[in-house]
Amino acid sequence: ALMRGGILWRLALEHASFQCVLAGPTSVATLQRICWSLADGSQNMWIDDVLDAHEAEAISGVYCVYTGQGTQTSFKSWWP
């Protein structure tokens, strides 16, 4: 989230440190292949974690509410 910028950066700044971000990818990124990678054409490859939509929604406070139209729901957030 710190590398994403915007409101996600501002919200995540309260709970994560830059040292954590600069420490490199977690085991989730490397073992479960939930990551982005960049190769430079030689034998070098860089890998880092990806912030998926569910994680971004959790950070920004997205929640599901009933609309009053039967079982229809809508996602709401304090941040647009």
C-alpha atoms as an extended CHARMM CRD file, in Angstrom:
* protein
*
        80  EXT
         1         1  ALA       CA              0.0000000000        0.0000000000        0.0000000000  PROA      1               0.0000000000
         2         2  LEU       CA              2.9100000000        2.3590000000        0.6790000000  PROA      2               0.0000000000
         3         3  MET       CA              4.1040000000        1.8630000000       -2.8840000000  PROA      3               0.0000000000
         4         4  ARG       CA              0.5870000000        2.3790000000       -4.2950000000  PROA      4               0.0000000000
         5         5  GLY       CA              0.3770000000        6.0520000000       -3.3820000000  PROA      5               0.0000000000
         6         6  GLY       CA             -2.7180000000        8.1870000000       -2.9000000000  PROA      6               0.0000000000
         7         7  ILE       CA             -5.1360000000        7.5950000000       -0.0600000000  PROA      7               0.0000000000
         8         8  LEU       CA             -3.9260000000        4.0040000000        0.3650000000  PROA      8               0.0000000000
         9         9  TRP       CA             -0.4180000000        5.3110000000        1.0570000000  PROA      9               0.0000000000
        10        10  ARG       CA             -1.7080000000        7.8160000000        3.5870000000  PROA      10              0.0000000000
        11        11  LEU       CA             -3.8020000000        5.2210000000        5.4350000000  PROA      11              0.0000000000
        12        12  ALA       CA             -1.0770000000        2.5430000000        5.3800000000  PROA      12              0.0000000000
        13        13  LEU       CA              1.5440000000        5.0020000000        6.6150000000  PROA      13              0.0000000000
        14        14  GLU       CA             -0.0410000000        4.7620000000       10.0780000000  PROA      14              0.0000000000
        15        15  HSD       CA              0.6180000000        1.0100000000       10.3070000000  PROA      15              0.0000000000
        16        16  ALA       CA              3.5740000000        0.0900000000        8.0930000000  PROA      16              0.0000000000
        17        17  SER       CA              7.1500000000        1.3000000000        7.9570000000  PROA      17              0.0000000000
        18        18  PHE       CA              9.3530000000        2.0490000000        4.9820000000  PROA      18              0.0000000000
        19        19  GLN       CA             11.8180000000       -0.5410000000        6.3080000000  PROA      19              0.0000000000
        20        20  CYS       CA              9.0810000000       -3.1560000000        5.9340000000  PROA      20              0.0000000000
        21        21  VAL       CA              8.5150000000       -2.1340000000        2.3160000000  PROA      21              0.0000000000
        22        22  LEU       CA             12.2070000000       -2.0300000000        1.4740000000  PROA      22              0.0000000000
        23        23  ALA       CA             12.8110000000       -5.4760000000        3.0320000000  PROA      23              0.0000000000
        24        24  GLY       CA             11.5900000000       -7.1070000000       -0.1550000000  PROA      24              0.0000000000
        25        25  PRO       CA              8.8290000000       -9.5260000000       -1.0390000000  PROA      25              0.0000000000
        26        26  THR       CA              7.0830000000      -11.7300000000        1.4970000000  PROA      26              0.0000000000
        27        27  SER       CA              6.8490000000      -15.4920000000        1.2150000000  PROA      27              0.0000000000
        28        28  VAL       CA              3.3170000000      -15.0540000000       -0.1900000000  PROA      28              0.0000000000
        29        29  ALA       CA              4.7610000000      -13.2340000000       -3.1920000000  PROA      29              0.0000000000
        30        30  THR       CA              7.4100000000      -15.8200000000       -3.8940000000  PROA      30              0.0000000000
        31        31  LEU       CA              5.7730000000      -19.1170000000       -2.8640000000  PROA      31              0.0000000000
        32        32  GLN       CA              2.1840000000      -18.4680000000       -3.9560000000  PROA      32              0.0000000000
        33        33  ARG       CA              3.2470000000      -16.3380000000       -6.9300000000  PROA      33              0.0000000000
        34        34  ILE       CA              1.0410000000      -13.4180000000       -5.9420000000  PROA      34              0.0000000000
        35        35  CYS       CA              3.4740000000      -10.8240000000       -7.1860000000  PROA      35              0.0000000000
        36        36  TRP       CA              4.7430000000       -8.8010000000      -10.0900000000  PROA      36              0.0000000000
        37        37  SER       CA              8.1000000000       -9.4370000000      -11.6310000000  PROA      37              0.0000000000
        38        38  LEU       CA             10.4280000000       -7.5200000000      -13.8820000000  PROA      38              0.0000000000
        39        39  ALA       CA             13.2710000000       -8.9790000000      -15.9100000000  PROA      39              0.0000000000
        40        40  ASP       CA             15.9250000000       -6.8230000000      -17.5340000000  PROA      40              0.0000000000
        41        41  GLY       CA             16.7360000000       -9.1620000000      -20.4140000000  PROA      41              0.0000000000
        42        42  SER       CA             19.7590000000      -10.7270000000      -18.7690000000  PROA      42              0.0000000000
        43        43  GLN       CA             19.6080000000      -13.0550000000      -15.7720000000  PROA      43              0.0000000000
        44        44  ASN       CA             18.3530000000      -10.3810000000      -13.3590000000  PROA      44              0.0000000000
        45        45  MET       CA             14.7740000000      -10.5130000000      -12.0980000000  PROA      45              0.0000000000
        46        46  TRP       CA             13.0310000000       -8.3580000000       -9.5160000000  PROA      46              0.0000000000
        47        47  ILE       CA              9.9650000000       -9.5890000000       -7.6130000000  PROA      47              0.0000000000
        48        48  ASP       CA              7.6620000000       -7.7250000000       -5.2410000000  PROA      48              0.0000000000
        49        49  ASP       CA              4.2920000000       -8.1330000000       -3.5380000000  PROA      49              0.0000000000
        50        50  VAL       CA              1.0670000000       -7.0660000000       -5.2000000000  PROA      50              0.0000000000
        51        51  LEU       CA             -1.7340000000       -5.2650000000       -3.3980000000  PROA      51              0.0000000000
        52        52  ASP       CA             -4.9020000000       -6.9510000000       -4.6350000000  PROA      52              0.0000000000
        53        53  ALA       CA             -8.3520000000       -5.3530000000       -4.7750000000  PROA      53              0.0000000000
        54        54  HSD       CA             -9.5600000000       -7.0160000000       -1.5610000000  PROA      54              0.0000000000
        55        55  GLU       CA             -6.5620000000       -5.7300000000        0.4050000000  PROA      55              0.0000000000
        56        56  ALA       CA             -7.0280000000       -2.2170000000       -1.0030000000  PROA      56              0.0000000000
        57        57  GLU       CA            -10.7170000000       -2.3290000000       -0.0580000000  PROA      57              0.0000000000
        58        58  ALA       CA             -9.8970000000       -3.4810000000        3.4770000000  PROA      58              0.0000000000
        59        59  ILE       CA             -7.3960000000       -0.6400000000        3.9450000000  PROA      59              0.0000000000
        60        60  SER       CA             -9.7930000000        1.9990000000        2.6220000000  PROA      60              0.0000000000
        61        61  GLY       CA            -12.7370000000        0.7870000000        4.7110000000  PROA      61              0.0000000000
        62        62  VAL       CA            -15.0070000000       -0.6130000000        2.0040000000  PROA      62              0.0000000000
        63        63  TYR       CA            -18.0430000000       -2.3630000000        3.3970000000  PROA      63              0.0000000000
        64        64  CYS       CA            -21.1330000000       -4.0450000000        1.9780000000  PROA      64              0.0000000000
        65        65  VAL       CA            -24.5910000000       -2.6640000000        2.8500000000  PROA      65              0.0000000000
        66        66  TYR       CA            -28.1340000000       -3.5960000000        1.9140000000  PROA      66              0.0000000000
        67        67  THR       CA            -29.8180000000       -1.0790000000       -0.4120000000  PROA      67              0.0000000000
        68        68  GLY       CA            -33.3730000000       -1.7410000000        0.7910000000  PROA      68              0.0000000000
        69        69  GLN       CA            -34.2230000000       -3.3380000000       -2.5630000000  PROA      69              0.0000000000
        70        70  GLY       CA            -34.7130000000       -6.9640000000       -1.5130000000  PROA      70              0.0000000000
        71        71  THR       CA            -31.3760000000       -8.7340000000       -1.1790000000  PROA      71              0.0000000000
        72        72  GLN       CA            -29.4960000000       -6.1940000000       -3.3050000000  PROA      72              0.0000000000
        73        73  THR       CA            -26.2570000000       -4.9190000000       -1.7840000000  PROA      73              0.0000000000
        74        74  SER       CA            -23.8790000000       -2.0770000000       -2.5270000000  PROA      74              0.0000000000
        75        75  PHE       CA            -20.2490000000       -1.4290000000       -1.6010000000  PROA      75              0.0000000000
        76        76  LYS       CA            -19.6080000000        1.8030000000        0.2930000000  PROA      76              0.0000000000
        77        77  SER       CA            -16.4200000000        3.5100000000        1.4100000000  PROA      77              0.0000000000
        78        78  TRP       CA            -15.4460000000        6.6570000000        3.2360000000  PROA      78              0.0000000000
        79        79  TRP       CA            -12.8640000000        7.2250000000        0.5090000000  PROA      79              0.0000000000
        80        80  PRO       CA            -13.9390000000        7.5930000000       -3.1460000000  PROA      80              0.0000000000
